[in-house]
Amino acid sequence: MSAPSLTTLLMTQSTPSPSVLVAAVTSVVVYGLGVRRTAGRWPIRSTASFLAGVACVILALQSGIDAYDDRMLSVHMVQHMLLLLVAPPLLLGGRPVVLALRSLSPGARRSFARAIDSARGYTGPAPALALFGAAVVLTHLPSFYDATLRDPALHYGEHALYLVAGVLMWSPVLDADPAPRHRLNGLAKLAYLIVAMMPMALVGAYLNRHATLVYPSYGPPARALGISALDDQAQAGAIMWVLGNSFMVAVGLWSAVAAMVIEERRQVAREQRATSLAAGEGGRPT
């Protein structure tokens, strides 16, 4: 047996899980019903983003990536990055909260809006960063990590935690809340992401530079695949440390520039309104 290529992992070795498929299909159906109730007034790009996010979750949990996550740490780390960094912004790009507010009945909309408002104290930038950092660091402690490899239920719970932590972390950056208490400007978003990158850099650098196996359970599978477990561990650390943080920087720069452009347009609009009002007042007869 030899280590599989990325193509092999993505195209073969699927691991169907009814629970994942049911959750994915349910989310798509509910989202589709919401789009239908907007009577064609919902952006296609938002729908495409949400569907891409669901597909990313299925790729992480149903393809060969899931089949090999207990044999190669680098593959397991790819799975973690998909759930923490890639799927959440795609799901948020679907604007599910806004869609719900537009498609629900007036009574249900008010109840949903109250629920969102009551949860804002736990979903702001500070709590989101705290949960994200804790999820990254604590789940990669050897005792917990080895436990997830032995206990499928704990492993599934870890996957759900990553999705939730990722969604909460990306939400302030992508302005997912339609009416946040404190909206981050462009520079604040960059600073926010720099803080979010720190626990990933810490764990990734530790795995990349550690001289011995952090998770000994990966030793026997690596030997069976004919690869070095230490080299695989170093690659896993690089995936989190370098690729993960590079992805966050790219999204952060895009979001910061977009926020600055939007603010500039708002400023221009305010100046135009002020000029129009001044011209109108100047032209009034006295």
N, C-alpha and C positions, 0 to 999 in steps of 0.2 A: 504493500500500500504506500502511496506517496501523497504529499500535500496537494490539495486541489487548487486549481487556478481560480481567479475571481469569476471568470466566465462560467466555470463549472458550478461554483457556489450559487450563482444567480440563476442559471438556467436548469439545473438539475438538483437532485438531493432535497427536494421539497419536503417539508414536514407539516402536513395539514393539521390544523387544530380547530375543532368545531367552535370553541369559545372565541377564538380570534376572528374567525370568519363570520360568526353570528354578530359580533360587535361591529365589525367593519360594514357588513351589509345593512345592519340597523341604522348606523350613523349616516350612511349614504341615502337610505330611503327617507329618513327623517329630514335630512338636508334637502333632498329633492322635493319633498312635499312643501317645505318652506319656500323654495324657489318657485314652485308652481303657484303658490298663493300670492306671490308678488306680481303675477300676471305679466310676466315678461319684462319686468323693470329691474331685474337683478343682473349685475355684470357677469358676463361669461367668464372673464378672467378670474373672478372670485370663485366660481364653481369649479373651474379647472384647478385652481390652487388647492381647494379642499380635497378634491378627488386625488390629486397628486400626493397630498399628505396621507390620506388613507392608504394609497398604494405603497407609500414608503414604509408605513407600519407593517403592512402585509409582507413586504420584501424583507424587513428585518426579522419578522417572527415566523414566516412560513417557508422561506427559501432555504438553500443550503447554508446560509449564514447561521440560522438557528440549529441546523443539524451538526455543525462543526464548532459551535460556541463552547462546548465542553472539552474540545480536543486541541484547539488553537486559540491562545489568548489574543492574538492579533485579530482573528475573526470575531471573537467576542467583543473586542473593542470597537470594531466597525459597527456591530449591532448597537452598542451603547451610543455611539455618535449619531447613528440614524435616529434613535429614539429621543435623544437629548437635544440635538442640534438641528437636524434636517426636517424631520416630520413636523415638529411643533410650529415653526414659522410658516410652513405650507398650510397647515390646518388653520392657523390664525389668519392667513391671507384669504381664506374663504369667508372671513367676517361672520362667523356663526352667531355671535351675539347680536350684531346689527340685523342679520337675517331674521332671527327670532323676534326681535322687537318689531320688525316690519310685518311679519306674517302672522303673529299671534292675534287672537281676538282682543278687544280693548281690556276686558277683565283680566285675562291671562297675561297681557302685556304689562299691566300695572303690577301684578304679583311678581312677574319675572324681574321687572325693574327694581322693585323693593328688595328682592333677593340679591341682585347684583350690588345694590347700594350697601346692603348690610355686610356683604363679603369684602368690600373694598379695603377695610382695615387689615385684612389678611392677604390681600393680593397686590398690594402696592410694591414699589421698587425694593424697599428694605426687606420685607418678608420674603419676596420672591428670590432675592439674592441669598438670603439665609437658607432657604429650603434648597436652592440649587447647589450651593456650596456644601451643605450637609449631605445631600444625596450623592454628590460626586466623591467626597472624601470618605464618608462612613461606609458606603457600599463597596469600596475597594479595599477596606481593611481585610487582611487575610482571613480572620475568623468568620466574618460575614460572607466574604466572597466564596470561601470553600463551602459554607453552609448552603448557598444558593445552588451550587453544583450538585449537592446531594438531595436537596428538597425542591421538587418541581413547583410546589405551591409558593414557596418563598421566592423562587426564580420568577414566576409570573407576577408576583407582587412587586418585585424589583422593576420589571418592565413597566408596569403601570405607574410606579413612582417616577421613573425617568420621564415618561410622557407628561405627567402632571407638572413636574419640576421644570421641564423644558418649556411647556406652554406658559407657565407663570413667569419664567425668566424672560422669555421673548416678548411677552405682552406689553410692557412699557416701551420697549424699543419700537415695536410695530404699531403702537397706538391701537391695540385691540379693544380697549375699553372705550366705548363711544363718548363717555363723559367722566374722565378720571378726575380725581381730586387734585392731582398735581401732574401735569403733562410735562415730560422731559423735552428740553430743547435739543438742538443738534449736538452741542458740546457735552451736555449732560448725558446723552445717550452713549457717547464714546466713553466717557468716564465710567458709566454704569457697566458697560461691557468689559472694560479693563478689569474692574473688580470681579466680574463673573469669570473672567479667564484665569484668575489666580489659582483657584483650587484645581482646575484642569491642568495648568502648568505644573503645579506641585505634584500631583499624582503621576502625570505623564513623565516628568523628569525623573521621578523616583523609580518608576518601572524601567525607563530607558537606560538608566545608569547603574542600577543595582547589580552587584556582582554575583548574586545567587538568586535562585528561583524564589520569588515572593509567594507564589502559589504552587507548592510542590505537586499538586494533583495534575498539573499539566505535563509533568515529566514523562510518565509512561506513554501517553498518547503521542507526544512529540517523537519519542523513539520509534513507535510503531509507524509513524508517517515518514521517518527518515530525515527529520529536521532537528535543529538545535532548539531546545526549549528556551535557552537564554537569548538566542537571536530572535526568536519569536516574541519573547517578552520585551526585548528592546524595541522591536517593531511596533508592538502594541503601545508602548509608551510614546513613541514618535507619532503614532496616529492621533492620540489624545493631545499631546503637547503641541505638535507642529500643525498637523492638518486641522484638528478641531479648532485651535485658536485662530488659525488663518481664516477658516470659514467664518468665525465670529467677527474678525476684523473686517472682512469683506462686506458682510451684512451690515455691520455697524457703520462703516463709511457710507454705504449706500443710503442707509436710513438717516444718517446725520445730514448728508447733502440734500436729501429729499425734504427733510424738516426745514433746512435753511431756505430752500427754494420756495416752499409753501409760505414761510414767514415773510419772505421778501415780497411775494405776490400780495399777501395780506396788507403789508405796509404800503405798497403801491396803490392798492384799492382804497385804503384809508386816506391817503394823500389826495387821490382823485376825488373822493367824496367831499373832502374838506375844501378842495379847490372849487368844486361845483357849488357848494353851499355859499362860499365866499362870493363867487361870481353872481349867484342869485340874489344875495343880500345887497350886493353893490348895485344891481340893476333895478332895485325896487324904488318906486317914486316916494319922495319924502313929502 
